[in-house]
Amino acid sequence: MDALPPENLYPYTVSRPIYSNPTFEEDNERQAREERTLRDRLSRTCGCSGRQALKVVKGVFPVIDWLSRYPIREWLPSDVISGVSTGLVCSLQGLAYALLVSVAPVYGLYSAFFPILAYFLLGTSRHISVGPFPVTCLMVGSVVLTLAPDDHFLLPGNGTTVNGTKADGIVVDVETMEAQRIMVASSMTVLVGLFQVVMGLLQVGFLVRYLSDPLVGGFTTAAAFHVLISQLKIVLSVPTNNHSGCFSILYMLIDVFTNIRQTNIADLVAGLLTIVIVMAVKEVNTKFRHKIPVPIPIEVIVTVVAAGISYAIELESRYDASIVHSIPRGFAPAQPPNIELLWNILGSSFSTAVVGYAVAVSVAKVYAAKHDYTIDGNQELIAFGFSNVFCGCFSGFVASTALSRTAVQESTGGKSQMAGIISAVMVMIVILALGHLLEPLQKSVLAAIVIANLKGMFMQVTEVPTLWRQNRADCFIWLATCLASVVLGLDVGLLAGLVFEMGTVVVRTQFPACSTLGNIPGTNIYRNMKDYKNIAEVPGIKIFKCNAPIYFANIDYFKERLRATVGFDSVRVFKKRNKALKKIHKLIKKGKLRATETGEVVSEVSLGVDNKGFESERDSGRESGQVEDGDWPVPEVEVRVDWAMELPVRVSVPKVQIHSLVLDFSAVSFLDVVAVKSLRLVIKEFLRIGVNVYIAGCDDEIVWKMEALAFFDEEVIRDLLFLSVHDAILFIKLETANGSMQDAMVEGLSLMQDCKEPPPFTEEEDLIETYDNQHRAIHGLSN
């Protein structure tokens, strides 16, 4: 909506009382909150009826709800077309992503089949395609290479093998190595699934919100670099050592370039052609997506053609090309995870569980918003958890989703997870009947397909300049997470990025934006004094606003900014005034100062005129010997000290130019016990030097929190709370006009002249409990 021009602005007038919080609550009959007991909550949650039982069953198995309302005629044809297209892509991506896990390609087919079955029953998204995802595959692969490296399976031999020779006469026991690696991968997959199920049952799906978009963007971009380097050795077909953890990318690059002369030209040419063709056709699909009814399945075409060429030319025997070799028909028998391995992979499994869920739920939310339905985050955790447990028991690895594969399912007309089931049928056909036809396929072609699908991840780099312009903190999160994940590895990098992200949140709340507000003349609008020219500060009043929750970490900064705003330190002012009053009291008792009838303190010689009457009265008392020096009687008159004027004693007292302070808490959403206690003492510090403090704009939640934390007492009363800043300002102006405000320090010397007791402002009062004296308190505890 465009802004109205000045001539079309419509003024309005509101007539209402000046409301403090107690007055407003009384006039509008504030209701007490209903506190439910644990028994009431359990009875409501655990109560059972037929309707509730059906609702619970539908919540656990969403398929019951949507399948009973499935429009067969409208949706089934589209789901069939989408399922067939997606199934072919799933099969090829499964074969390719198995290389990231460092296991045989057939296990990628298992990972593309079993998770779909469980998600069909338990998932809430209608469009995502469940299966292997490059980032999670690489995270599993790093664990596999750590626990089952080539060096653990060396055997003496007479020659070289297709899989490479470590040294002359030393070969790798490939069969044993494959069995151990798939055991590690499947065991980790089961543990990932268990983590996700437990998180779903505990309703902690909200934790994934801590993985912000910049953090996920930086992490997935770093993962794309890891994937690219890991597949580069396959495209070049050069031998390398296994590396994982810190600087693994650097070590891998060193190995690749060290052995670059051993590059297999046939594999390199096939890989480069595949990358160019796949990326070019994908661009065509994207550019003409509105004109092409079904995207060109270029991965399928390239794979079939490459397998045919390899078989016809006999690339393995003639050019020593590295091919897939064996893709056994049928499914591997179910096997339990290796319990002994679980303790070694707890941390990696948890991070993989979080990343897999975060990626999947992000993609699911995109398509849910596009097609106007909702997903249940906690149910998604349960669905993916059981999918991974099921997949791991049948020799698969971690499943999530991939945006490219999901885009194929949605763009080809997929309406529901019925398309997912059909895609699973296509994968099953490949496993049972067509898999052996892909045995001549070069591994470099599969690696090239993986690399070609990384374009979307690498394009996230273009977000960095935009983030830098919009929010530099988010830009730093992106860069820090990406750099940490590249250098330290994905697991440690993700943790480092999360810690850095939390650090930025803490810094932003620990050093919040604070401002001094002024009034737009003739309105009830108050804005930052620095942002507007046509704005005026209310005379004698400071309005201070904090734009953040106030808690233990930022309360000291809050007090520093408050002192800078008012222009003085209330504790220092009090102590200086106290010191001045003590000196005045001594001089009055010694007769060097006196008080006029109005209470003003003056010296014996005022304006150059000798006060003989006062002198003679004093001298006569001394001559008669009725009093001792320093204890002579003085008239009963209230002594007033004007702190704005020059004092009759040599004490530098900071000037206080305000009589009221308004704290705008309209942007404060949270207070903790430390903040409440400190705020109460800050208010008392201002009150004892005659500056009245008011709090405006508190939400009811903040007021309830103040009451619960015993914020109010005899001095800090609820009447200092006001609905708005304007209410507080109007109230202060009325009080000032009525003369109700007075300096609290004035009463300190009332009738002091006839009092032989020590002045009321003693050293003990200086020791009032404030956070400025916390070092003294700590010192006292140590004694």
N, C-alpha and C positions, 0 to 999 in steps of 0.2 A: 504494500500500500504506500502510495506516494505521500510525502509530508504536505500538510496544508500550508498555503502561503500565509504570511502574517495577516493579511486583510481578511482571511477566512477563518481565523482562530475563534473558537466559541468559548467565551468565559463561562464559568459556572460558580455558583455560590453554595456552600454547605454550612449550615448552622447546627452546631452541636456543642455540648459542654466540653470543657477541658478535662480529658480523662486521664487519671492515673490508673494503674492496673487494678488496685483494690476497688476504686469507684466503678470502673467498667464492669468488673466481675459482680459487684453488688447489684448494679442496675440491670444487668443482663442475666442474672441468676446462673452463675457458673456452676456446673455440675461436677461432682466428684467422679473420678474415674473408677470404673468397676474393676476390681482386682479379683481375677479368677484364681482359685486355688489349683494346686497340681491335680487334685482329684477331679475337679471340674474339667480340666483340660484333657485328662486321660479318658474320662467318661465320654466326652464329645468326640475325641479322636478314635477311641477304641470301640465306640458303640457300633452295633451291627444291626442292619435291617436288610431286607431284600434289595431295596434300591441302592443302599450303600455298598452291598456286596457286589452287585452288578457294576457299579461305578469303579470299584477297586479292580475287578477283573478286567474291565475295559482299559483302565489305566496301565495295568501290567502288560496286557496283550492288546495294544491298539489295533491290531489287525481285525479283531472281532468287530470293532466299531466301524471302520471304513469299508471292510469287505462286505458287510451286510448291506451297505448302501452303495455298492459299486455299480455304476451304470455300464453294463456290459456292452451295449450297442454303441454308446458314444466313446468309451475309453478303450475297450479291448483292442480294436484295430491299431490305434496309435501306440498302445503299449507293446504290441507284438513287433511292430516295425522298430520301435525304440529299443526293445530288448535284444533283437537280433543284431542291430548295429552296435549297441553297447557291449554285447557279449563277445563280439569279435575283438573289439578294442581291449576288453578286460583280459582276454586270453593272451594277446600279444604283450600287453603291459605286465601281466603276471610273469611271463617268460623273461621279459627284460629286467624287471625289478628284482628278480631272484639273483641277478648278478650283483646287485647292491648288497644283498645279504650274504654273499659269498657261498651260496648253495646251488645245487643243480636246478636248472630251469623248471623241471617238472613240479618242484615245490611251490613255484610261483603260481602255477595253475591251481594247486590246492588252495592257495591263499586267495585266489580270485573266485573260488566256488563256495567254500564252507561258510564264510562270514555272511554272505548274502542270505542264506537260509535262516540264520538266527535273527538277523536284522529285519527280515520280512515279518516275523512274528512280533518283535518287540519295539521296532523303531517307530518314530513319529514323523519323520520327514518322508514326503512322497517322491522326492526327486533325486536325492543323492545316490550315487553309485558306490557301494561299499566294496573295498578291496585294497590292494597294496597302494601305498603312498611313498614317493621317493624319500622324503625326509625321515619318516619312521623306519623305512627299510634300511637306510644308511645308519640310523642309530642302532638298530639291531645288528647290522653288519659289523659295526665297530666293536660291539661286545663279542660277537662270534670270532673275529680275528684276534681279539685279546685273549680269549679263553681257549681257542683252538687254532693257533697259528700253524703254518706249514712246518715249522721247525720241530713240532711235536710228533710228526708222522714221517720222519725220514727213515728210509731203508737202504741197505746196500744193494746196488744193482750194476748191470753191465753196460747200460746204455741210457739214452735219453727217452723221455716219454712226451706225449703230446702236451702234458701239463707242465713241462719244464723240469729241468734238473738243477738241483742245488749246487752240485759239484760233480766232478767226474766220478762215476761209480756210486753216486748217492741219488736216490729217487724218492718221490713222495708216495706214500701209501694212500692213494686217492680214495679207495673204498672206505677205509677206516676214517679218514679225514672227513668225508662227506657225511658219514653216519654221526660222527661226533658234532659236526657243525649244525646239522639239522636238529640234533638233540638240544643244543644250546639255544638255537633260534626258537624252537617250539616251546621249550621250557620258559623262556623269557616271554613268549607270547601269552602263555597261560597266566604267568604272574602279572603281566600288564592287564589282562582281562580281570583278574581278581581285584587288582587295585581299582579299576574302573567300576566294578560292581559294588565294592565297598563304599566308594565315594558316592555312587548313586543312591545306595540305601541310606547313607548318612545325610543325604540332601545337601551335598557340598558342591554342587555344580557351579555355584556362584564363584568358586575359587578361580575358575578359568578367566574371569573378568580381570584378574590381575595381569593377564597376558594381554597388554594393550596392542593396538594395531601397529604402532611403530616397533614395539618389541618383536611381535610376530613377523613383521616385514623384514627387520634386520636379521632375525634368526633364519627364516626361510631362504633369504638371499645367501647367507653364509652356507646354509645346507646345500644350496645349488652349486656353490663353488666346490664343496666337498664331493658332491655327486659328479661334477664335471671332471675333477682330477682322478677320481676313482675309475671312471669309465674311459679316461684317456688312455690308460695302459692297455685296455682291452681293444680299443680302436687301433692302437699301434701294434698290439700283440707283442709287447716287450715284457721280459721277466722283471718283477720287482719284489721287494720284501714286503711283508705285512706291517703296516704302521697304524697306530691308533693313539688317541690322546693328544697331548700338546705338540704343536708343530708337525702334526702328521702330514699335513698338506705339503709342507716344505720338504720333508723327508721323501715323500712320494715323488715330488717333482725332481728331486735330485736323482732318485733311482731311474725315473723315466729318461731323463736326459743323459744319464750315464750309459744307459743301454739303448740309446736311440738308434744306433747303427744296426741293431738287431730287428728293426721294424719289418714286419711282414707287409710287403707292398699290396698283396691281394686284399688283406684285411683293411689296410688303410684306405685303399681306393673304394672298397665297398662301404666303409663307414662314412667317408666324406660324401659320397654320392647320396647315401641315405639321408644324411643331415640336410643337405641342400634340397633334395626333392621333398622331404617331409615338411620342412619349414616353408618352402615355397607354396606347396599345396595348402597348408594350413592358413597361409595368408590369403590365398584365393577363397577358401571356405569362410574366412572372417569377412573379407571384403564383399562377397556376394551371398552372404548368409540369408538375405531376404529374397533372393532369387533362386537359390538352390534348395529344393525341398528337403534333401537329406545331405549332410556333409559328406564329402568324398572320403571314404575310409582308407586314407593313404597308407596308414601303417600296415593294414591288412594286405593291400596291394603290393607294397614294397617287400613285405615279408614273404609272400607267396612267390613273387618273381625272384627274389634273392635266393630262396631255397631251391627253386627250379634251376637257376643258373649254377648254383654250387653243385647240385646233383649231376647236371649235364656235363659240366666241365671238369668235375672231380677236383675241386679246389683243394681239398685236404691232401690228397695223394700227390698232386702235381705241384702245388705251391705251398704246401705245409700250412694251410689256413686253419685257424682254430674254429671248430664247429661245435654245435650243441651236442652231438653224439646221441646219447640214449635218452629217449622220452618214453618210459615204460607205460604200458596201458593199464588202466584201472587205478584204484585208490590204494594208498598205503594203509595198513591196518592201524587202528587206534592204539596209542601208547601213552602212558602217564608221563608227566614231566619228571625230570631228574631232580629230586628234592635236594640233593647235595649241592646242586648248582645255584639254587634260589638265593642262598645267602650272599653269594658273590655278585649278584646282579640286582639287588634291591634298589639301589639308587638309580641306576640306568633304567630299570623297568618303570619306576615311578615317573621319571621325567618323560619317558616315551609315552606313558599312559596319558599324561597331561597334554603333551604336544599333539598326539593323535586325536584326542577328544577336542582340543581347541580348534584344530583345523577343520574337523568334521562339523562341529556345531556352527562355526563361522560360515562355512559353505551352505549348511542347511538353513541358516537364518536368511541368507541372501535370497534363496529360492522360495522360502516361506513368505517373505515380504513381497516378492514378485507375484506370487500366486494367491496371496491373501489367505493364509492359514497360519497357525501357530505351531511351534514345536515345544516340547517339554525337555528342558536341559537335563534334569536329573534322570528322566526316563531314557534319554539318549545315552547317558553314561552307562546305565544298566544294559541297554541294547548292545552297545559296542563292547561292553565287558563280557557278556555272554558270547558274543560273536567271536571274540578273541580266544576265550577259553575253549570254545568248540573247535575253532580253527587250529589252535595249538595242539589239541589232542589228536588231530589228524595230520600232523607234520606240516602245518602251515606256519606262516609268520604274521606279524602284526598287521591288522587291517585298519584302515581309516577311510578316507575318501580323497579323490583328486579332482580339482576343479575342472581339468580338461575332460576327464571321463564323465563327470556329472554334467558338464555342458553338452556332451554328445547325447546323453540320455534325455536331457530336457529339450534340446533343440530338435531332436528327431521325433518329438511328440509324446514323450513319456508323461503319463498322468499320475501314476501311482507306483508303488513297489511291485506291482504285477510285472512291470517292465524289468525290475531287478530279478525276479524269479525266472523270467524268460532268458535274461542274459546269463543266469546261472546254468540254465539248461544248455545254452550254447557252449559254455565253458566245459560242461560235463561231456558234451559230444566230442570236444577236442581231446579231453582226457581219455575217453574210452575208445575213440575211433580214429581221430585225425592227427593225434600227436606225433605219431611216428613219421608222418610226412614232413615234419619240420626238423627232423634230425640232421639233414645236411646244412641247415641254416648256419651261417657264420655268426659267431658271438659278437663280432664287431658291428653287425647290422642291428642286433638288439641293443648294444651299447649306444649306437647312434640314435636309435629311437628314443632312448632315455634322454640323451643330450638335447635332442630336438624339442622335447617336451619341457625343457627347462627355461624356455624363452620367457614365459610369464613370470617366473621367479626372478630372473635377471632384470626384467623391465621394472621391477620395484625400485631399482636404483634411481630411476627418474623421479621418485617421490622425495628424494633428499632435498633438492633445491626448494621444492614447495614447502616442506616441513621447516626448512631454515627460515623462510619468509613468514610462515604462519606461527610457529611455536618452536623456539630454539631448544627448549627442554626436550620436546618430543624428538627433535632431530638428533640431539645428543644420545637419547635412548636408542634410536635406530642405529647410529654409528657404533656406539659402545657394544651393543648386543652383537652386531655383525662382526666387528673386529674380534671380540672375545670368542665368538663361536668359530671363527676361522682359525685363530691362533691356538686356543685352548681345547678345541674339540666341541662337539655339539652339546654334550651333557653339561660339562663345566661352563661352557659359554652361555647356555640358557640360564643356568643358576646365576652367573655373573651379571647377565643382562637384567634378570629379575631383581637382584640386589641393587643394581644401579638405578633401576626404575623406582623401586621403593625409596631409595635415597633421594631422588629428585622430588618425590611426593613429600617426604619429610622436610626437605630443605624449603620447598614452597610453602608448607604450612608453618615451619619453624620461623620463617622470615616473611610473614604475610604483608600484603599491601595495607598500609595504614594511611589515613588522610585526615586533614582538618577541613571541616565542612563550613560553608557559609550559606547565607540565605539569598535566594533570588528575590529582590525587593518586590513587595506587594503580593508574594505567593507563600505557600507552605512548602516550597521545594527547597531542598538543601543538597548542595553538590560540593565536590572537591574545589577548594579555593584556587588550586593551581590550574584548573581546566577552563575557567570562565572569566571573562572580563567584567561582565555585568553581574557581579556578586559582591555581597557585603558580609563582613564578619559582625556578629551580634555583639555590641559593646559589653564588656565585662563577662562575656561567656565564651568558653571554648567548647567546640563540638568535635569530638574525636570518634573516628570510625575505624573498626578493624574488620577486614574482609576475609576472615578465616575462623575456623574453630579455635577456641582458646584452651590449651591443655598444658601439661607439664613441660613440654619441649619448647613452647613459644611464649610462656608467660613472662619470662625475663625480657625477651625482646619487646613484648607488648608494653611492659613498664618503661623500657628505654624510649620507645617511640612516644609514649604518653608524656614522659618528662620533656622530650624535645618539643612536643606540641604546646604544652602549657608554658614552657620557658623557665621552669624552675624545678628543683628537687624538693618535694614537700617535707621529707625527713630533714634535709639540711636547713630548710627555712624554719622548721619547728625548733631545731637545736639552736640556731642562731638567735631566734627570738627569745628562747628560753634563757640563753646566756645574757642577752641584753636586759631582760626583765630582772634577772638576779642582780646585775650591776645597778640598775635603777633603784631596786629595793634597798641595796646597801647605801646608795647615795642619799636616798630619802631618809633613812634612819640616821645617817650622819649629819643630816641637815643641809647637805650641799644641793639637794633638789627639793622642790616642793610642788604641790598640786594646787591648781587654781580651783575656783568653785565649780567650773565646768569639768574638772577632772583632768585637765591638760597638765602634763608634766613640764615644769620650767625650772631653770636654775635660779639661784638666789638673786642674781642680777639679770633682770629681764628687760630687754630693749634699752639698756643703759640706765635704768632707774633703780636705785637701791631701795629695796623693800624694808624700810626701817621697822615697820610694825612687826613683821615676821621675825626680824633679827632681835628686837627687844624682847619679844615674847620668849624666844629661845634662850637669849642671854639671861633673862630673869630666872628662867628655870634652872639654868646651870649654876647661877650665882647662889640661889637658895639651896643648892645641893639636893634637889628633889630627885634628880635623875642622874644616871651616869652617862658618860659620853657614848653616843650611839644608841641610847635607849629612850630618848626623850619622846614624849607623846606628840602625836600629830593629829590634825583634825580628821574626823571621819568623813572622807569624801572618796568617791569612786575614781580610781586613776585610770585614765585612758591614754593609750599610746597610739599615735598615728604612724603606722609603719610606712606610709608613703612619704612622710616628711623626714627631714634629717633628725636623727636621734641625738639626745643629750649625752650619749655615751659612745665610746669608740668601739663599736661593734658593727661589722659589715653584714647587714641583714639583706638577703636577696629580696628584690621587689616582687610582690604578687599583684599582677595587674588584673586579675579576674576574681569574681566572687562566686562563680558557678561553673561547673564542668558537666557536660552532657556526654555520656558514652552511648554512641549509636551501635546497638547490638543487632540490628536488623539482618546483618550478614553472618552472625555467629550462629552456628548450627550445633555446637557441642561444647560442653564444659565438663572438666573432670574435677576430682576432689582437690587437687593441687591448685588449679586455676581458681576455684571458688574460694578457697581459703585465702589465697593471695589477693584476690580482688576485694574481699571483705576488708583486709588489712590496708590495702591501698586507699579504699574509701575512707577508712578511719584516719589515715594519715592526712588526707585532704580536709576532713571535717575539723580536725584539731587546729588547723591554721585558718579556719574561717571560710574555706571553700566548700560550698555545698555540691554534692555529686548526685546526678540523676542518670538513670539507665533507661534508654528509650528503644522501642522497636523489638523488644524480646518476644520471641515466639512462645506459645504456651508450653511447649516442650522444655524450653530453657527455664521458664519460671518454675515448672514442676521439678526440674533438676536442681534448681537453687533451693527450693523448699526441702527436697529430699536430702541435700547435702548440708543443711543447717546454715544457709547463707545469711539469713536474717537473725538479728538479735535486738538488743535494746537501742543500739545506735544506728545500725544499718537496718532500716525498717522497710516494709513493703511499699510505703508511700513514695519511695524514690523511683519506683518503676512507672513509666508512662508508655502509653500506646504508641506514640510517635515522637519524633524529635520536636515537631511543632507544638505538640501538647506540652512538652517539657519547657520549651522556650516561653510560651505564653504564661505558664504557671510561674516561671521565674520572674518575668516582667511584672506580674501582679504582686508577687511577694516583695519585689524591690520597691514598687510604687507604694505599698502599704507600710514600708519600713520594717518588715518582719526579719530581715536579714541582719545579722550582726557578727562581728569578729569574735570567734570563740576565745581568742587570746585576751580580749579586753577584760573578761571576767576574772582573769588570772590575778589581776592586781586590785580587784574590788575590795575596798575596806582594808587594804594591806597596811595602810599607814598606822593603824592602831593595833596591829597584830604583831606579837613578838615571836610567833611560830615561824619556822622556815618557810620560804615561799612555796606555793603548791607545785611549782615546776622543779622537781628534784632530779637528781641523777637517776633515780629508780625509774622515772617515767621515760627517760631516754632509752631504757632497756626494754621498751615495749616490744612484744614479739612480732617481728617483721622478717621478711625474707632477706632484707638487707643485713640482718643480724644473724643469719644462719651460721656463719663461720664462728661467731661467739657461742652459739648453742652447741655446735659440734665440739668446740674446745671444752665447753662445760661437761659434755658427756664423756670426754676422754679423761677427765680428772677423777 
